[in-house]
Amino acid sequence: MFCGNCGKPVNEGKTFCANCGSKLEFDKKPGIRNIVLALFLIIIAGGGFFFWKIMSNQKSDALIVTPSTLPQPDSHLSNAPTPAQIEDTNTTVPTPAQIEEQIRKIQKLQAVGAQ
């Protein structure tokens, strides 16, 4: 054993250092601290290993593409209009003057057809 103050060797049965006179403190169970530290490190390492294993399985499953993993079209969306169809329906509303002009054209065609 060595003195914690001056570093000189001391006998285990002594209470004070013969060199500097400081009180010597001996650990009653020096191994318990090391055992607790070792157990803590084992638990942390084991948890890290299981976390890595779980995460590596999730990543590898995500990379496998099979027909069952591909997104399936929803049946209610199969009749949905395409963007081109939506653009075709986005027409402007005619003004009253344009409507009256169309009515006059139709009446002229009907009059010509009636003769």
Backbone hydrogen bonds, N-H to C=O, Kabsch-Sander energy under -0.5 kcal/mol:
donor,donor_aa,acceptor,acceptor_aa,energy
3,C,8,K,-2.8
7,G,3,C,-1.0
10,V,1,M,-2.4
14,K,11,N,-1.1
17,C,22,S,-2.3
21,G,17,C,-1.1
24,L,15,T,-3.5
26,F,24,L,-0.5
32,I,29,K,-0.8
33,R,29,K,-0.6
34,N,30,P,-0.6
35,I,31,G,-2.2
36,V,32,I,-2.3
37,L,33,R,-2.2
38,A,34,N,-2.4
39,L,35,I,-2.6
40,F,36,V,-2.3
41,L,37,L,-2.3
42,I,38,A,-2.2
43,I,39,L,-2.4
44,I,40,F,-2.4
45,A,41,L,-2.6
46,G,42,I,-2.7
47,G,43,I,-2.5
48,G,44,I,-2.4
49,F,45,A,-2.2
50,F,46,G,-2.4
51,F,47,G,-2.4
52,W,48,G,-2.4
53,K,49,F,-2.5
54,I,50,F,-2.4
55,M,51,F,-2.5
56,S,52,W,-2.6
57,N,53,K,-1.8
58,Q,54,I,-1.8
59,K,55,M,-2.0
60,S,56,S,-1.9
61,D,57,N,-2.0
62,A,58,Q,-1.6
63,L,59,K,-0.9
64,I,60,S,-0.6
64,I,61,D,-0.7
65,V,63,L,-0.6
66,T,64,I,-0.6
69,T,66,T,-1.3
70,L,66,T,-1.1
77,L,74,D,-1.2
78,S,74,D,-0.6
78,S,75,S,-0.9
80,A,77,L,-1.5
86,I,82,T,-2.1
87,E,83,P,-2.1
88,D,84,A,-1.8
89,T,85,Q,-1.2
90,N,86,I,-0.7
90,N,87,E,-0.7
91,T,89,T,-1.9
99,I,95,T,-2.0
100,E,96,P,-2.5
101,E,97,A,-2.0
102,Q,98,Q,-2.1
103,I,99,I,-2.3
104,R,100,E,-2.3
105,K,101,E,-2.1
106,I,102,Q,-2.2
107,Q,103,I,-2.5
108,K,104,R,-2.3
109,L,105,K,-2.3
110,Q,106,I,-2.4
111,A,107,Q,-2.3
112,V,108,K,-2.5
113,G,109,L,-2.3
114,A,110,Q,-1.6
115,Q,111,A,-0.8
